Amino acid sequence: MDKKIITGFAIVLALCASVAAWSGIKYRSSGNMGNQNGEEQSQENSQSESDMVQIYLFHSTRRCSTCIAIGQYAGETVNEFYREEIASGKIEFREINMDLPENKGLTERFQASGSSLYINTIIDGKDNIAEDTNVWRLTGDKTKFKNYLKQKLDNLLGK
């Protein structure tokens, strides 16, 4: 094999492994723009029911198998358990190719870089954007992944 291909593949695998090693959830709320303390608001602590939940998987044109699995499992979870919410516009799932010029604004709005799953809970018209890095550790078990995401979405939807 060509050394450039092998090197490129090794870099992609190293990036996927480092992302998979991260844990926890990072929160960012559009309502925090004027917050002088810079404190971030947690979605789970919000008392209001969400107006809408957006689940976006950001990725590049070239994707590793883990990134593809996250998109597949997340899409299956949303389509399997939230048909009514999809039909009513309460929930939305999209895969966003960050390399396409038409997705530049959305990528910047979510501050996405590299393959990443973001959940935006819109409450009272305000974005509550959270990157969920836990999904990277769950791709080895489809059932655990789907149960995790379903529980998370049920909480955000007030179910």
JOCORNOR-V879947 format. One record per run of one state. SS is the DSSP state (H for helix, E for strand, L for the rest). FROM is the first residue (numbers start at 1). LEN is the number of residues. If there is no record, write none. Layout:
BEGIN
SS | FROM | LEN
SS | FROM | LEN
END
This chain:
BEGIN
L | 1 | 2
H | 3 | 19
L | 22 | 3
E | 25 | 5
H | 30 | 5
L | 35 | 17
E | 52 | 8
L | 60 | 5
H | 65 | 17
L | 82 | 1
H | 83 | 6
L | 89 | 2
E | 91 | 7
L | 98 | 3
H | 101 | 10
L | 111 | 5
E | 116 | 8
L | 124 | 2
E | 126 | 1
L | 127 | 1
E | 128 | 5
L | 133 | 1
H | 134 | 5
L | 139 | 3
H | 142 | 16
L | 158 | 2
END
